[in-house]
């Protein structure tokens, strides 16, 4: 076996480049009798033939199992210390009306971060009282709508929002429950762009300013009701120490606020990591819940205060591992690369029919993924590949490095696992590519839950499409504002 010197140190040369590592694939993923990848009892070849590629595939049973497992883990951990926990599904990870229905039916509340996400959840028929609204720059319209429909809680991210939310609550004759987002200063072990509690960034109120902010919230009673503090230290975090330190800092503040009135809960946010690669080893959700519960109980005991109700907001851990993206290979290209110590090595570029328009994470964060053949198996020797997209950017890479059978060829179907979170959500129309469909699979049945876009969809938004050129286009521009 010859190891390609271009392979990163973390990448193990596989004995079988067809094998599916359980940690990164949905629970139902397997090879069928033909060698094709099967998810939810549906062969990838059938999915690609029916719906085209690129294609987002969500294993419904896997996503819902993870949702229920998360809720039960936090229920059990916090019941054991005499408290209770509310799990909010973080809609920013991936949201559609069907996903919202799954989460609601399985006992989770839903966290939204914009008016658009709120509209999706409301369209799904979710009780607004089970919805929380985030955002560092909520518009007056978003605030008014959230208060008007009766969302369960709004997270205040800046001092100016106190007056805005109070005015909306008075206008609608409501008492609006609010949380105050705190910038705890805890530095999470994650990518710089995913760390959201460092001092120099846009989210939250510094710890030192929180008492005055809470006093301002309480001064707006009965239009505002202070629920408690909120923290979110980042995303894709594998170690629990940051969450524990954030809980300790917030509980110390929480204790001082009890002198001015009730503080019924503490929201510790989300950001728990998942396995994207075979070697990744995230903590099981039960360990996270138990660790947080033990820390909260211990700190509350030290402070001599009652244990508050706890809220958490996981998203990636629920929907990320349930998703797979299918692509068709268009071209392959062997590139000779010079090595620092002399000599050369070959990197095989395998280009597919999607890329950064359907998965921006590698370009945005340098995120790593793996890849496997989805339409067949092969006993060809493994070859180091880089899975590239079709966009006009050299950074348009879907998988930086993995092994595929060396006979990978144009027309092959390939699958990238762990794409359920932040792929659909971050999708774009760069180079005028239409965004892919989302298909849910379960028990051998596939169904479209988000229709894929077409070129006609893209052109429909171009108000001058079909206007021609020259005088015809100029006339169309002049008439653009005319009444019908």
ABEGO torsion letter per residue (X at the ends): XBBBAABBAABBBBABAABBBAAABBAABBBBAAGBBBBGGBBAAAAAAAAEOBBBBBBAAAAAAAAAAAAAAAAAAAAAAGBBBBBBBBAAABBBAAAAAAAAAAGBBBBBABAAAAAAAAAAGBBAAABBBBEABBBAAAAAAAAAAGBABBBBABAAAAAAAAAAAAAAGBBBBBBBBBBAGBBBBBBAAABAABABBABEBBAAAAAAAAAAAAAAOAABBBAEBBBBAEBGBABAAAAAAAAAAAAAAAAAAAAAEBBABBBAEBGBBBBABAABBBBBAAAAAAAAAAAAAAAAAAAGBBBBBBBBBBAAAAAAAABBBBBBBABBBBBBBBBAAEEBBBBBBBBBABEAAABAAAAAAGBBBBBBBAABBBABBBBBBBBBBABBBAABBABABBBBBAABBBGBBBBBBGAABGAAAABBABGGBBBBBBBBBBGGBBBBABBBBBAAAAAAABAABGAEBEAAAAAAAAAAABBX
